[in-house]
Amino acid sequence: MLTGCSELNVVVDGINRGQIFKYLYKPMNVDLVRKTVQEAYQKFLEGKKNQMDVVELIETNEKLEFMLRQKLIS
């Protein structure tokens, strides 16, 4: 979240909803902003990879369950 809004309730609401990666104070240091964006992007990529891993695990589990049922039926 990058905003000029200084109202505390907006920040608290965002934090409580888990939608804020990091809160930076003004005036912002450009290097700190770059580092924070890089960290947020890495976290985003990790989240996407985790989602893909979950899908793969579900598919593998379904295949294993199918194989188990086939063996039990045969």
C-alpha positions, 0 to 999 in steps of 0.5 A, spaced: 500 500 500 502 506 497 498 512 499 498 519 501 493 518 506 495 519 514 489 517 517 491 511 522 484 507 521 485 506 514 492 503 516 490 499 521 484 496 517 489 494 512 494 491 517 488 487 520 486 485 513 493 482 512 493 486 506 499 491 507 506 488 506 510 493 510 508 500 512 513 506 510 513 513 513 514 519 509 519 522 507 521 515 504 528 513 502 528 511 495 533 505 496 528 503 502 522 503 497 526 499 492 528 494 497 521 493 500 518 493 493 523 487 491 521 484 498 514 484 496 515 481 489 519 475 492 513 474 497 508 474 491 512 469 487 513 465 493 505 465 494 504 463 487 509 458 487 505 455 493 498 455 490 501 451 484 504 446 489 498 445 492 494 444 485 500 439 484 499 436 490 491 435 490 492 432 483 497 427 485 493 425 491 487 424 486 491 419 482 494 416 488 487 415 490 484 412 484 490 407 483 488 405 490 481 404 489 483 400 482 487 395 487 482 394 492 477 393 486 481 388 482 
